[in-house]
Amino acid sequence: MITIFTTPSCSSCRKAKKWLEDHKIPYEEKNLFNQRITVEDIDRMLENAENGFEDIISTRSKIFKEQSLDVEDMRVSELKTFIIDNPSVLKRPIMIDGEKMQVGYNDEEIRVFIPRRLRELIMCTDCPTGENCDYQTALKRYFAEIRENRSHTNG
């Protein structure tokens, strides 16, 4: 399941959650101000980050400037503790699902979280010959399958 790290005032976080909800993709939200971030959370982020801490923290944040901190001068353990104590330094939203991670909201890049079945429909892997397989058609078919599966499990 996708974990999305957010803050209440973040408009990009709201866009990302709306996109996931619109595509009926389940997610677990971790509000950085209400739920304490863990070392394990940070480790998951770093496992998926191409450029380490640079990908997940904003060195332009107020606290970095106020304390005149330099990421290069800090040990990994110090940085992790700093993030736990100051979660507002994290870029937002951060979405993680397995080996996929997206930092910030990007309309194109977020599609990496599209479920396999919807990708199959978009790619027309099992469409009848000549059927129109544009994105909206695939999405409607995907949602219809979800409704049908729910009615079978609930009925």
Beta strands, then each sheet from edge to edge (+ up, - down):
strand 1: 2-6
strand 2: 27-31
strand 3: 94-97
strand 4: 100-103
sheet 1: 2+ 1+ 3- 4+
end
